[in-house]
Each structure stands twice: as structure tokens, then as C-alpha cells.
Amino acid sequence: MPDRPSITLTGFADEAAPQKTAVEQFAAFAALGLQYYSLRFVDVGSGVKNVMNLTLAEIQRVRRLQDQFGLNVSSIGSPVGKVKLADVDDGTKNRYVPFKKYLAGEVKKACELAHAFEAKLIRGFSFYPPKGSDAHDYLPQAVDQLGQIAEACHRADLTYGLEVEANLVGANGEVLAEIYRQVNHPGMVLVFDAANLLVQGYSSAEVYQQYLAMKPGLGWLHVKDYRAAPRADKGGHVDEEALAQFVPADVGDGAHEAILRDFARILPAVERKLRRRGIPGVFLDLEPHLKGGGQFGGFSGPDGVGVALRSLCRLLDYVGIGYHLRDFADIEAARGF
């Protein structure tokens, strides 16, 4: 019998930590059996910081601690791309940074952080158009800037994962797929997230269709689900701080069973594509937000991440996708047997 197609489990470790300390994060993930994590917010003794703001000493401290807990970074969970495309006051708190400065500053810093943590992936976004505007009017500018980010990542032997998310130019799967087609660069892949579509008022069937639109560019999946609520302004602006119906992937409206069943068919091809770029495999990245979410992150607690992981594993077992959680052989290997 042929081996099942397999993924590598990872997740945003800060979701498991009430105080976001590195020890809390790493202890929870090691106990759950995970061997990878996405790095976003962390406290190593100087207060909670986004990964983009870590000093060299803090980077070294995180690395020592993750080694103690047997963890590796799957992706830098950066906020790259969550800035305005136009320097206008649109009533939001989103920043505007001239793009040349942004590319030479924050994008370069994200690449340096990926190297510091020996990761190959940087998670990012597709820029904010002015609130209330037609995002399609800003598509050419977003494509141009994302192409330059993809090239910067490519030159650094890294890959930029463009996540679908509300309020951005690439707020839905069809637009993100068009961005991918126009950028047409090996340094960029797409990151699907069902909940980020459900919160905009899309139905389960529409979420699945948007997954299909993104499928040719997929590099990895974020696993987050939501109980959908009808919206008169489907696809319109979302108050991300008010979202409160996040649920595990086996009970939400994100069509995860159908998506994962289809994803299993393309897993070998996606894995080959990623391995050619030095990426160790195809990641499924837990970001459950079970106790709350917002524009730049969310929280589940150690119990919530455990619930979300077990829910995902049940789905993976059901659709026939393989995965690995730490077992005694891993403990023996760490002991040098």
C-alpha cells in the first residue's frame, strides 16, 4: 500500500502562551508533540515584542530556548504587507511607509530574521487600500510591490507566503490568485486561511471555491475556522477586533474536510515544488484564535491550542493525510540513543 501524502504540523506558538513568554510557548508546543512553530510575538525578558523588533541578544536567547525544547521555526510570522498603499487619512490606524524605505527596512529585516532562525518562509500580506475604496483600483500597485518583495526574498533564498485576509487588496481567493498570476515569481506562494474568508460573510461553498482559485499557487495552509454569519456587505470592511466566533476546524463553516481531501491530491506536487526551494515540506499552520483574535494576532491558550490540534488531527486521519507528533523514538534520539 503506498504511503499516505503527509504534511508537517506547526502553529503560532504565541497563541498557546497567556503571557507570550518563550518558555510558555515552547513548553506547550513540545508537550503537544509539535516540532515546528511560527514565530510572531514573544517575550524573552524585555516585554512582549513582535519578531520584527527582536534584538540580536533576544534572537540568540530565543534560539537557545527553542533548542532546549526541540523546536524549529517553520515561518517568520511577520506583518510585512500590512501597511497602506496610499498616504491618505482613511480613518484607520494603518501605517503608511514609502515603499523604497519599506523594502530596504522592514522587508530586509524579515529576511535577516529568517536567516537568523534558519527558516525558509516569511508570512506576509498584500497591503491596505484606502478604507472604502475599490481594492481593484490598487491591484497594479500591489502587484508591483509584491513582485519586488518576492524578488528580495528569492535573492535571499527565501519564499514569501502571501496570506488571504480581510481589508487588504488580496482579501479573497480570486483576487489573491490574480495577484499570484500577475506577480509570476518563484519567490512567492499563497497561504490559504478559511476563517479569514468566513469573517467577511462568505459561505462554506464560497470558501471552497476560493480555495480552488488559490490552489495553483498554494505553499501552505493556515488552519483557523469560524461560525459564519450572513453579512449584507459581503466582502466589505471587517472590524477584526470584534470577531468572536472562532472554532476548531472540525466544527466550523470553513469546509476543511473538503479542502483537506482535495489538498491531499496535490500534496506530492506541492512538496516537490517547496523542496526545490530548500523548504523541508508542506506545513499546516495552526492559528486557531479560540479565545479571541484581532488584526495582528490571536489567543487560544494552551488548552485551546490542544483542542485545535486534536480537532485537526481527527480531520487529517479522516481524509487520509499523514502527520507526525513526537513519540518515544524522538525522545530516544534526543538522548543520543
N, C-alpha and C positions, 0 to 999 in steps of 0.2 A: 504494500500500500504506500503511495507516495506521501512524503512529508506534507503536513499542512502548511500553507503560507503563514508566515509569522511576523509579528510586529515587536517593537521594543517599548515597554511601558515606561513612561516618565510623567512628570507633573510639575506644577508650580509649587515648590516646596513652601513658599511663604503662606500659602493657603492653610497649611497644617499648624501654623505657629501662632498662638494668641499674642505673643509679644514680638514675633518675627525674628527672634534670635536665631543665629545659625545652629546652635545646639538643639533647640526645639525642632527646627525644620528637619535637621539631619537625623535626629533620633526617631522622629515619627516616620520618615521615609524608609529608614533602614528597618524599623520594626514591621512596616507593611510589606517588606520584601522587595522594594524598588532599588535599582542600582543606578538610575539616572534621575536628574532633576533639572528643571528650567529655573534659571536664576533671575529674579526680578527685584524684590525688596529683601533686605537682610540687615540685621543688627549684630555687629561683632564687637560691641563695646562702646561705640560712639553714637548711638542712636540709630533709628531705622533710616536706611538710605536706599534709594534706587541704585541698582547695579551701576548705572552710568556715573554715579557720584563717588564710587569707592576709590580710596587712595591706594597707593601701592602696598602700604603696610596692611591695609584691610584686605586687599586681594590675597596677599600671602597668608593672612590669618584664615580666611575662608577656605583656601586650598588645603591648609594643614588640617582643618576640621573635617572637610569633606573626605579627605583621605582616611582619617580615623574611622569614619562611618562607612567607608567603602562605596562612596558615591562619585559620579562623574556628571559634568554639566552636558545636557543634551542641546540646549539652546540658550542664548542670551535673550532674556525676555525684555528687550528694550522697548522704549516708547518712540523709537525712530519713526517718523512719518506722522506723528500726532502733533503737528503744528499747522498753522494757517498757510494757505497758498497766496492769500492777498492780505495786505496790510490795511485792513479795514476794521472798524469797530462794529461787530455784529451782535453784540450783547452777550458773547461767551467769554470765558476766561482763557480760551486757547491762545497760545503764544504765536507770534509771527517772528521768523528769523530769516533774513535774506539767504537764499539758497546756497550761494557760494560759501558763505560763512558757515552754514549748517553742514554742508558736505565736508568742509575742512575741519569742522569742530566735532559735532556730535556723531556724525556717521563714522568719521575716522576713529573716534573714541570707542564706538561699539565694536569696530573691527579689532582694535587693540585689546579690548576686554575678551573677545572670543579667543584670541591667541593666548592671552594670559590664563584662561581656563581650559585651554585645549579643546574648545568646542568648534564645530564647523558651521553652526547655524545661528543666524540672527533673526529673531522675530521682529516684524515691523508692520507699518501701516501705509495708507495711500493718501494722506494729507486731508485737511479740512477745507472744503469750500466755504465761502461765507454762509452763515446760517440763513436759511430761507431762499437761497439761490438754487438754480438748476445745476446740479453737480456735473451734468454732461458738458456744460459750458467750460468747465475746468479740466475736462479729461485730457486735452493735449498737454497742458502744463504738468499735470500729474504724471502722465506717461513719460514726458521728458525728464522730470526729476527722478522718477523711479528707475529709469534707464541708467541714469548716472550713478545712482546708489547701487544698482545691480553690478555695474562695471567696477565700482570701487570694491565691492565685496569679492567679485571674481578675481580682481588683481591681488587681493589678499588671500586667495584660496579659500574663500568662504562663500556661503549661499544665503541670500536674503529671502526669508519666508514672509510673503505678503498676506496678512490676515484679513478676512472679510469682517467688517464691523460697522455698526450704525454710525451715521452722521459724517462719515468720510466720503471721499469720491467713490471709493470701492465699497459701497455699503451693501451691495447684494452680489450674488454669484455671477449674474450675467455681466455686470459692469466689470467685476474683477477679472472674469475670463477675457473680456475685451482688452483690459489693461495688459494682461499677460500676452495676448496675441500681438498687441502693438509694441510692447517692450521687446519681446522676442529675444531674450538674453538668457544664456545658461546659468547666470548668477542669480536668477530669481525663480522661486517656485511659489505656489499658492498654499495657504493654510485655511482649511475649512473649519467652521465653528457653527453648529446648528443653532445654538441659543442666540447667537448674535443676529440671526435672521428672524427667529421667533419673536424676539422682543420688538421687532418692527411691525408685527402684525401678520407675518406670512404664515400660511397654513403648513401642516406636515407635508402635504403633496407639493406645495411650492418650495419648501426647503429641500426636498429630494430633487426636484428639478434644478435647483440652483447648485446642489452638489454635482449633478451630472454636467452642468455647464462648466464647473471648475475642474472636473476630473482630468482633462488633458494636462493641466498644469500642477496637479497636486504634488506636494512634497511631504506633508504630514497633516494630521488632524488634531484639532483641539477637541476634547470631549467635555462638553457642557450642555445641559439641557434645560428646558423651560416649559412651563404650562402656558400655552399660547392664549392670548386674549384678543378678541376682534378689535381692530382699530379702524376708525373712519379714514384716517390719513395713513394708510398702509405704506411703509417705506419712508415715512416722514421723520422729523426730528424726534429723537428719543432722549428723555431725561434719564440718563444712566444711573444717577444716584437714587432714583426712586424704584428701581427694579427689585422685585422681591419674590418672584415665583420660580427660582432656580430649583431643579430637582435632579436626582440621579438619572443616568442615561437610559435605564430600562423602564422608567415610568413617565417620561416627558413626552412632548409632541415633536421631538426632533428627528423622527424617522430613523433612529440609529440602527435598528435591526436591518432595515432595507439598505441603508447606506453601507454598513459594515459587510453585509452579504455581497453587495456589488464590489466593494473595495477589495474583498478577498480575491476577486478575479484578476485585479490589476496589480496586486501586491508584488508579485515577482518582477514585473516590468518596472514598477516604481523603485523597488530596491536596487535593481541593476543601475538605473539612472543615478540614484543617490550614491551608490558605492563608487561609481566612476568619478565622483567629486570628492571622495575621501570620507563620506558620511557613513557611519557604521551600520545603518539600517533605517527602517521606517518607524518613526516614533508616533505613538498615540499619547498625547499630552493632556493629562487631567488638569482641568481648571474649573472645578465644579461650582464654586460660589454658593454652596448650600446654605450659608448663613449670611449672605449678602454680597453684593457686587457694585462696582462703580466704573468710572471712566478709565482708571489706571490700575485696577486690580480688584480682588475679592477675597473672601474669607470663608473657610469651611470648618476650621478646627481639625484636630487630629481625628476625632470621631467622624466628622463629615467626610474627610478625605478617605477614611477607611470604608465608609458606606459607599462612596462614589466608586472606589476601586473595585470593591466586590461586585457592585452592580455592573460595571464594565466587564469584569471577568466572566460573569454569567452570560452576558451577550456574546463575548468572544467565543466562549465554549459552544454556545448555541449555533453560531454561524460558521464555526469551524476555522477560526483563526487562532494560531498558536501564540504563546507568550511565555515568559519565564519570570517567576518570582524566586527570590533567594531560597535555597534549600540547604540541606546539610553538606552537600558537596561544595557549595560555596564557602561554608564555614571552614571546612577542612582545607580548602585551597588557601584561604586567608591565613590559616595557621601554619601553612607551609608543608602539609602532608602530601 
